[in-house]
Amino acid sequence: MKQLWNSRGESCPNGTIPIRRTTAGDILKSVSISKFRMKYSRKDGRDTPGHEHAIGYVAGGKFYGGKAIFSVWEPNVTGNDFSLSQIWVSSPDDPDRPLNTVEAGWHVYPSIYKDSLPRLFAFWTPDGYRSGCYDMLCPGFIQTSQKYCLGAAIDPISTYNGQQFEVAFLISRDTKSGDWWLTVGSEVMGYWPATLFTDLRDHATSVEYGGEVFSGTLGGAHTSTQMGSGHFPDEGFGKAAYVRNLRVIYEDNMLNDVSNLQTFVDKAECYGVRNGYGDDWGNYIYFGGPGYNPNCQ
């Protein structure tokens, strides 16, 4: 993976890390703080109006991390919507207890960044999205990498019926400290301290991979914000977005191919998901779609 900020050889001095400067004023000018935190996994027990997902997931076990390789696209996003592709590592399964989750991937969020470029992000919440935040906008995630910058644009990007570009994301729990570490490609980005969480201090109960769209206008005419490449999964390689080599970490602290992979989609007429298995890709999903279309209104 490359990022636009360092594509001309820029780097940070020893002992420093790259930080994209996003002020509270930037957020307030574009979207409310509450909407900036509006981000949910399929596992969140609350009503989540405006959010639609197309994912593959494993649940009901003890997981100590997950890894997958994601294709990178530039979906069209309208208004204050966002569109993302990511991995969720979450706990618990009990809807009566607050959801803990750590997440990472790429998203397109024009109302915040003022462009439509896919950008690297990390996210966490200890209480079902009532608090927590993206990247390093609040105390939480501790970055150690000098190479990549959270919030910075990813380059290059996949093209329809053309070359595909990918990024690998690994979230793993340190067996001694209980901290959750994020690795992007081969670069260790940093960690979420175990002290941020309750249930995630020990293990996760679900790992999810795929896409999400948020739109404040859902409920009327469906948004035309795209997910993934903006094309449905049945179009396949080079045309639809994918996540491949889906893996989880069990108590053996080793990466294992997922078993009993399930899929979920909120509204299949708008965004879809299809899973499969291959010798090179292991377990994978294709996902995404255009949003508004004759069957999705």
C-alpha positions as a Python dict, from the first residue, in 0.01 Angstrom:
ca = {
    (1, 'M'): (0, 0, 0),
    (2, 'K'): (105, 356, -72),
    (3, 'Q'): (-35, 685, 55),
    (4, 'L'): (-45, 1013, -135),
    (5, 'W'): (130, 1212, 140),
    (6, 'N'): (453, 1010, 118),
    (7, 'S'): (442, 916, -251),
    (8, 'R'): (713, 1174, -323),
    (9, 'G'): (945, 1037, -59),
    (10, 'E'): (827, 1238, 241),
    (11, 'S'): (891, 1077, 578),
    (12, 'C'): (883, 1158, 948),
    (13, 'P'): (1192, 1230, 1159),
    (14, 'N'): (1303, 960, 1400),
    (15, 'G'): (1089, 947, 1710),
    (16, 'T'): (782, 1101, 1542),
    (17, 'I'): (472, 963, 1369),
    (18, 'P'): (258, 1104, 1085),
    (19, 'I'): (-74, 1250, 1203),
    (20, 'R'): (-339, 1398, 978),
    (21, 'R'): (-458, 1717, 1146),
    (22, 'T'): (-837, 1710, 1169),
    (23, 'T'): (-974, 1966, 1412),
    (24, 'A'): (-1308, 1966, 1590),
    (25, 'G'): (-1390, 2270, 1380),
    (26, 'D'): (-1340, 2071, 1061),
    (27, 'I'): (-1594, 1814, 1180),
    (28, 'L'): (-1845, 2069, 1304),
    (29, 'K'): (-1839, 2251, 971),
    (30, 'S'): (-1930, 1936, 783),
    (31, 'V'): (-2136, 1703, 1003),
    (32, 'S'): (-2243, 1680, 1365),
    (33, 'I'): (-2028, 1497, 1620),
    (34, 'S'): (-2310, 1247, 1678),
    (35, 'K'): (-2328, 1162, 1307),
    (36, 'F'): (-1948, 1139, 1287),
    (37, 'R'): (-1973, 859, 1542),
    (38, 'M'): (-2264, 690, 1362),
    (39, 'K'): (-2102, 363, 1279),
    (40, 'Y'): (-2236, 20, 1357),
    (41, 'S'): (-2159, -343, 1304),
    (42, 'R'): (-2425, -597, 1225),
    (43, 'K'): (-2384, -722, 1582),
    (44, 'D'): (-2496, -399, 1746),
    (45, 'G'): (-2828, -470, 1916),
    (46, 'R'): (-2981, -126, 1874),
    (47, 'D'): (-3195, -4, 1588),
    (48, 'T'): (-2949, 146, 1339),
    (49, 'P'): (-3145, 357, 1092),
    (50, 'G'): (-2948, 472, 791),
    (51, 'H'): (-2689, 191, 804),
    (52, 'E'): (-2674, -92, 552),
    (53, 'H'): (-2422, -375, 548),
    (54, 'A'): (-2301, -653, 320),
    (55, 'I'): (-2062, -878, 513),
    (56, 'G'): (-1921, -1217, 586),
    (57, 'Y'): (-1879, -1309, 952),
    (58, 'V'): (-1796, -1572, 1209),
    (59, 'A'): (-1951, -1562, 1555),
    (60, 'G'): (-2010, -1758, 1872),
    (61, 'G'): (-1652, -1851, 1953),
    (62, 'K'): (-1346, -1710, 2125),
    (63, 'F'): (-1143, -1506, 1878),
    (64, 'Y'): (-815, -1327, 1938),
    (65, 'G'): (-797, -1145, 1608),
    (66, 'G'): (-866, -1157, 1238),
    (67, 'K'): (-701, -1082, 905),
    (68, 'A'): (-811, -1034, 544),
    (69, 'I'): (-705, -872, 218),
    (70, 'F'): (-937, -599, 85),
    (71, 'S'): (-960, -457, -266),
    (72, 'V'): (-954, -76, -267),
    (73, 'W'): (-1205, 130, -466),
    (74, 'E'): (-1341, 482, -493),
    (75, 'P'): (-1721, 445, -459),
    (76, 'N'): (-1943, 743, -535),
    (77, 'V'): (-2071, 894, -210),
    (78, 'T'): (-2346, 1157, -194),
    (79, 'G'): (-2424, 1424, 64),
    (80, 'N'): (-2312, 1347, 420),
    (81, 'D'): (-2303, 972, 353),
    (82, 'F'): (-2001, 749, 396),
    (83, 'S'): (-1902, 418, 237),
    (84, 'L'): (-1644, 178, 378),
    (85, 'S'): (-1477, -160, 356),
    (86, 'Q'): (-1338, -298, 681),
    (87, 'I'): (-1280, -567, 941),
    (88, 'W'): (-1469, -563, 1274),
    (89, 'V'): (-1341, -749, 1583),
    (90, 'S'): (-1614, -730, 1848),
    (91, 'S'): (-1752, -858, 2178),
    (92, 'P'): (-1987, -957, 2341),
    (93, 'D'): (-2276, -1144, 2177),
    (94, 'D'): (-2515, -1034, 2454),
    (95, 'P'): (-2731, -740, 2332),
    (96, 'D'): (-2788, -633, 2693),
    (97, 'R'): (-2419, -557, 2742),
    (98, 'P'): (-2227, -273, 2576),
    (99, 'L'): (-2058, -367, 2251),
    (100, 'N'): (-1677, -341, 2243),
    (101, 'T'): (-1526, -322, 1896),
    (102, 'V'): (-1201, -243, 1718),
    (103, 'E'): (-1219, -183, 1344),
    (104, 'A'): (-996, -89, 1052),
    (105, 'G'): (-1020, -50, 678),
    (106, 'W'): (-1069, 218, 415),
    (107, 'H'): (-1355, 462, 381),
    (108, 'V'): (-1478, 741, 155),
    (109, 'Y'): (-1621, 1028, 362),
    (110, 'P'): (-1644, 1349, 154),
    (111, 'S'): (-1819, 1559, 420),
    (112, 'I'): (-1513, 1520, 644),
    (113, 'Y'): (-1223, 1507, 399),
    (114, 'K'): (-1368, 1725, 119),
    (115, 'D'): (-1278, 1468, -146),
    (116, 'S'): (-1386, 1121, -261),
    (117, 'L'): (-1057, 940, -207),
    (118, 'P'): (-1043, 614, -10),
    (119, 'R'): (-860, 674, 318),
    (120, 'L'): (-706, 448, 578),
    (121, 'F'): (-894, 451, 908),
    (122, 'A'): (-916, 285, 1247),
    (123, 'F'): (-1212, 300, 1485),
    (124, 'W'): (-1302, 180, 1834),
    (125, 'T'): (-1584, 200, 2084),
    (126, 'P'): (-1625, 50, 2434),
    (127, 'D'): (-1999, 111, 2467),
    (128, 'G'): (-2197, 41, 2152),
    (129, 'Y'): (-2086, 356, 1965),
    (130, 'R'): (-2190, 604, 2232),
    (131, 'S'): (-1822, 700, 2267),
    (132, 'G'): (-1493, 614, 2102),
    (133, 'C'): (-1370, 761, 1776),
    (134, 'Y'): (-1188, 738, 1447),
    (135, 'D'): (-811, 730, 1417),
    (136, 'M'): (-650, 950, 1686),
    (137, 'L'): (-924, 1212, 1720),
    (138, 'C'): (-963, 1120, 2086),
    (139, 'P'): (-732, 942, 2332),
    (140, 'G'): (-739, 571, 2257),
    (141, 'F'): (-543, 430, 1965),
    (142, 'I'): (-168, 461, 2012),
    (143, 'Q'): (22, 481, 1684),
    (144, 'T'): (377, 349, 1658),
    (145, 'S'): (426, 353, 1278),
    (146, 'Q'): (626, 623, 1102),
    (147, 'K'): (529, 489, 759),
    (148, 'Y'): (151, 525, 731),
    (149, 'C'): (-89, 796, 842),
    (150, 'L'): (-443, 727, 959),
    (151, 'G'): (-684, 942, 762),
    (152, 'A'): (-449, 973, 464),
    (153, 'A'): (-552, 878, 110),
    (154, 'I'): (-462, 535, -28),
    (155, 'D'): (-302, 508, -371),
    (156, 'P'): (-336, 339, -619),
    (157, 'I'): (-704, 241, -651),
    (158, 'S'): (-870, -49, -834),
    (159, 'T'): (-1039, 24, -1167),
    (160, 'Y'): (-1342, -142, -1321),
    (161, 'N'): (-1234, -423, -1557),
    (162, 'G'): (-875, -316, -1491),
    (163, 'Q'): (-596, -365, -1242),
    (164, 'Q'): (-695, -447, -885),
    (165, 'F'): (-515, -306, -581),
    (166, 'E'): (-535, -448, -232),
    (167, 'V'): (-454, -379, 133),
    (168, 'A'): (-423, -640, 408),
    (169, 'F'): (-556, -565, 757),
    (170, 'L'): (-469, -766, 1066),
    (171, 'I'): (-609, -702, 1414),
    (172, 'S'): (-455, -923, 1683),
    (173, 'R'): (-454, -941, 2062),
    (174, 'D'): (-125, -941, 2253),
    (175, 'T'): (-132, -1250, 2472),
    (176, 'K'): (54, -1080, 2759),
    (177, 'S'): (-87, -726, 2774),
    (178, 'G'): (-430, -787, 2619),
    (179, 'D'): (-377, -487, 2389),
    (180, 'W'): (-520, -508, 2035),
    (181, 'W'): (-263, -440, 1762),
    (182, 'L'): (-334, -318, 1409),
    (183, 'T'): (-112, -418, 1117),
    (184, 'V'): (-165, -274, 767),
    (185, 'G'): (16, -470, 499),
    (186, 'S'): (341, -559, 674),
    (187, 'E'): (348, -238, 880),
    (188, 'V'): (255, -250, 1248),
    (189, 'M'): (47, 66, 1292),
    (190, 'G'): (-6, 69, 1670),
    (191, 'Y'): (-252, -58, 1928),
    (192, 'W'): (-567, -6, 2131),
    (193, 'P'): (-486, -55, 2501),
    (194, 'A'): (-680, -330, 2676),
    (195, 'T'): (-782, -78, 2943),
    (196, 'L'): (-1018, 88, 2692),
    (197, 'F'): (-1251, -212, 2702),
    (198, 'T'): (-1447, -452, 2919),
    (199, 'D'): (-1519, -775, 2725),
    (200, 'L'): (-1243, -720, 2469),
    (201, 'R'): (-987, -729, 2747),
    (202, 'D'): (-1010, -1106, 2717),
    (203, 'H'): (-1131, -1206, 2370),
    (204, 'A'): (-1371, -1125, 2086),
    (205, 'T'): (-1687, -1317, 2006),
    (206, 'S'): (-1725, -1219, 1640),
    (207, 'V'): (-1511, -1117, 1344),
    (208, 'E'): (-1677, -952, 1043),
    (209, 'Y'): (-1550, -852, 699),
    (210, 'G'): (-1717, -641, 431),
    (211, 'G'): (-1889, -315, 358),
    (212, 'E'): (-2115, -56, 518),
    (213, 'V'): (-2297, 253, 392),
    (214, 'F'): (-2445, 522, 612),
    (215, 'S'): (-2698, 773, 483),
    (216, 'G'): (-2910, 1011, 684),
    (217, 'T'): (-3162, 1013, 398),
    (218, 'L'): (-3245, 641, 417),
    (219, 'G'): (-3613, 608, 496),
    (220, 'G'): (-3719, 815, 196),
    (221, 'A'): (-3586, 744, -152),
    (222, 'H'): (-3284, 519, -118),
    (223, 'T'): (-2942, 682, -135),
    (224, 'S'): (-2734, 640, -451),
    (225, 'T'): (-2417, 610, -243),
    (226, 'Q'): (-2222, 310, -370),
    (227, 'M'): (-2066, 32, -166),
    (228, 'G'): (-1739, -128, -274),
    (229, 'S'): (-1694, -75, -648),
    (230, 'G'): (-2057, 25, -691),
    (231, 'H'): (-2128, -307, -866),
    (232, 'F'): (-2305, -617, -740),
    (233, 'P'): (-2103, -923, -633),
    (234, 'D'): (-2219, -1145, -917),
    (235, 'E'): (-2006, -940, -1159),
    (236, 'G'): (-1699, -1104, -1004),
    (237, 'F'): (-1330, -1027, -1023),
    (238, 'G'): (-1221, -696, -1166),
    (239, 'K'): (-1569, -552, -1136),
    (240, 'A'): (-1696, -615, -784),
    (241, 'A'): (-1518, -539, -456),
    (242, 'Y'): (-1386, -835, -262),
    (243, 'V'): (-1229, -944, 65),
    (244, 'R'): (-1013, -1256, 39),
    (245, 'N'): (-813, -1490, 259),
    (246, 'L'): (-1047, -1444, 555),
    (247, 'R'): (-870, -1565, 868),
    (248, 'V'): (-916, -1564, 1243),
    (249, 'I'): (-690, -1616, 1543),
    (250, 'Y'): (-794, -1873, 1802),
    (251, 'E'): (-637, -1954, 2139),
    (252, 'D'): (-339, -2111, 1960),
    (253, 'N'): (-241, -1754, 1858),
    (254, 'M'): (-210, -1866, 1495),
    (255, 'L'): (-391, -1744, 1185),
    (256, 'N'): (-650, -2000, 1076),
    (257, 'D'): (-887, -2007, 780),
    (258, 'V'): (-1236, -1915, 894),
    (259, 'S'): (-1485, -2196, 934),
    (260, 'N'): (-1864, -2171, 923),
    (261, 'L'): (-1849, -1839, 740),
    (262, 'Q'): (-2193, -1680, 725),
    (263, 'T'): (-2314, -1383, 522),
    (264, 'F'): (-2552, -1101, 598),
    (265, 'V'): (-2700, -818, 392),
    (266, 'D'): (-2953, -558, 505),
    (267, 'K'): (-3117, -499, 169),
    (268, 'A'): (-3007, -727, -114),
    (269, 'E'): (-3176, -513, -381),
    (270, 'C'): (-2933, -230, -297),
    (271, 'Y'): (-2610, -401, -189),
    (272, 'G'): (-2523, -768, -208),
    (273, 'V'): (-2275, -1026, -78),
    (274, 'R'): (-2160, -1363, -212),
    (275, 'N'): (-1909, -1597, -50),
    (276, 'G'): (-1685, -1867, -192),
    (277, 'Y'): (-1366, -2065, -148),
    (278, 'G'): (-1059, -2110, -370),
    (279, 'D'): (-713, -2259, -337),
    (280, 'D'): (-539, -1921, -363),
    (281, 'W'): (-801, -1700, -201),
    (282, 'G'): (-919, -1932, 73),
    (283, 'N'): (-1253, -1807, 205),
    (284, 'Y'): (-1362, -1487, 33),
    (285, 'I'): (-1659, -1263, -31),
    (286, 'Y'): (-1758, -1034, -312),
    (287, 'F'): (-1978, -750, -192),
    (288, 'G'): (-2124, -410, -276),
    (289, 'G'): (-2366, -244, -510),
    (290, 'P'): (-2497, 83, -650),
    (291, 'G'): (-2756, 171, -388),
    (292, 'Y'): (-3052, 332, -563),
    (293, 'N'): (-3163, 141, -875),
    (294, 'P'): (-3497, 22, -1022),
    (295, 'N'): (-3516, -258, -761),
    (296, 'C'): (-3386, -43, -474),
    (297, 'Q'): (-3588, 271, -413),
}
